[in-house]
Amino acid sequence: MITVLFFAHLQEMAGTDRIILHENELTVTDLKEKLSNDHGIINLDQIMFAINEEYAGDKDVVKAGDTVALIPPVSGG
């Protein structure tokens, strides 16, 4: 089981602040594809991914028991 947390506009896209995936292991790239295909969450190439509070790249592996946070770009002024 992998917990995926959504922040800001991603919560609106997903319709929730988190989802649970019943996967044992997948790469961040695989996760992006799954979120896009299964949940309609698009433009994920501009989103930062963190696995267990550590920033992750596309080739990093998410395992059962991990928490993944999707962090949209932040702008301010």
C-alpha positions as CSV (number, residue, x, y, z in Angstrom):
1,M,0.0,0.0,0.0
2,I,1.4,3.4,-1.1
3,T,-0.1,6.7,0.2
4,V,-0.1,9.6,-2.2
5,L,-0.7,13.1,-0.8
6,F,-1.9,16.0,-2.9
7,F,-1.4,19.7,-2.2
8,A,-2.9,22.9,-3.7
9,H,-4.6,22.6,-7.1
10,L,-3.7,18.9,-7.2
11,Q,-6.3,18.3,-4.5
12,E,-9.0,19.8,-6.7
13,M,-7.8,17.7,-9.7
14,A,-7.8,14.5,-7.6
15,G,-11.0,15.3,-5.7
16,T,-9.3,14.4,-2.4
17,D,-6.2,15.2,-0.4
18,R,-4.8,11.6,-0.6
19,I,-5.3,8.3,-2.3
20,I,-4.1,4.8,-1.4
21,L,-2.5,2.6,-4.1
22,H,-2.4,-1.1,-3.6
23,E,1.0,-1.5,-5.3
24,N,4.1,-3.2,-4.0
25,E,6.6,-1.2,-6.0
26,L,6.8,1.3,-8.9
27,T,9.1,4.0,-10.1
28,V,8.1,7.7,-10.0
29,T,7.7,7.6,-13.8
30,D,5.3,4.6,-13.4
31,L,3.4,6.5,-10.6
32,K,3.0,9.6,-12.9
33,E,1.6,7.4,-15.6
34,K,-0.8,5.7,-13.2
35,L,-2.0,9.0,-11.7
36,S,-2.6,10.4,-15.2
37,N,-4.3,7.4,-16.6
38,D,-6.3,6.3,-13.6
39,H,-7.0,9.6,-11.8
40,G,-6.9,12.2,-14.5
41,I,-4.1,14.1,-12.9
42,I,-2.1,15.8,-15.7
43,N,1.0,18.0,-16.2
44,L,3.0,16.0,-13.6
45,D,6.3,16.8,-15.2
46,Q,6.2,20.2,-13.4
47,I,5.4,18.7,-10.0
48,M,8.0,17.8,-7.4
49,F,7.7,14.3,-5.9
50,A,8.9,13.5,-2.4
51,I,9.1,9.9,-1.1
52,N,9.0,9.8,2.7
53,E,9.9,13.5,2.8
54,E,12.9,13.2,0.5
55,Y,12.8,14.7,-3.0
56,A,12.7,12.0,-5.7
57,G,13.5,11.7,-9.4
58,D,11.7,9.8,-12.1
59,K,13.9,6.7,-11.6
60,D,13.5,6.5,-7.9
61,V,11.4,3.6,-6.6
62,V,8.3,3.9,-4.4
63,K,7.7,0.8,-2.2
64,A,4.8,-0.5,-0.2
65,G,4.5,1.5,3.0
66,D,5.9,4.7,1.5
67,T,4.2,8.0,1.4
68,V,4.6,10.1,-1.7
69,A,3.8,13.9,-1.6
70,L,3.1,15.7,-4.9
71,I,4.3,19.3,-4.5
72,P,3.3,21.9,-7.1
73,P,5.5,24.8,-8.0
74,V,5.4,27.6,-5.6
75,S,5.3,31.2,-6.6
76,G,5.2,34.3,-4.5
77,G,6.0,37.9,-4.4
